[in-house]
């Protein structure tokens, strides 16, 4: 499968309010991966995150989002 560059943002906590500082993602990086989900999993694995509150992954104008995502064990090392 061909890898593509994805923009990934991870939040460790669910935002508390409109002006809360937790509104900003804790990790934001460009990741080479095979899919939106794979990109999210790779960034989580890179930082040793077993679960996150919210994820947004974008590529070529398509943005996928997940809440309360867990790291799966079969992701290749970054």
Secondary structure, 3 states (H helix, E strand, C coil): CCCEEEEEEEECCCCCCCCCHHHCCCEEEEEEECCHHHHHHHHHHHCCCCEEEEEEEEECCEEEEEEEEECCCCCCCC
